[in-house]
Amino acid sequence: MVDNDEKQQLDISLRMMELINRYPALGEVLHRHGVFCDECIAANHDTLKEVAQMHGIDLAQLLAELQAAQSKQPRR
């Protein structure tokens, strides 16, 4: 993550559960793509990049949608 003066960027090396816990709105975006990491034990092991690859989702598009959702809510 970057400091508070800059737009925060999602760290795609974080495990999915950590991302979802920090930014709950990300779950809604993932659900729209048929990804339910908040309900999956693998979320403790898989990264965003791995999940996108497994589900055949364009990572750049997913990141754009996640950034938009993340920017609308405070970080936990």
C-alpha positions, 0 to 999 in steps of 0.5 A: 500500500502507498501512504495516505497522501496518494491513491491507495493501490491494491497489493495483488500479492496479498492473500484474498481473505486479507484483501476482502477483510481490509476492503469488504466492497471487493467481495461484491465485485468478485461476486459479480464475476462469479468468484466467492472467495469470502466463502472459500478456504483457498482464500487464505492461500490464493492471491488476486492474480491466482484467482483471476487466472483460475477463473479466466478473468482479465486481471487488468479489468478486475483490478480497475473494478476493484480499485473503483470499489476500494476507493469508495470506502475506507480501509479497515 
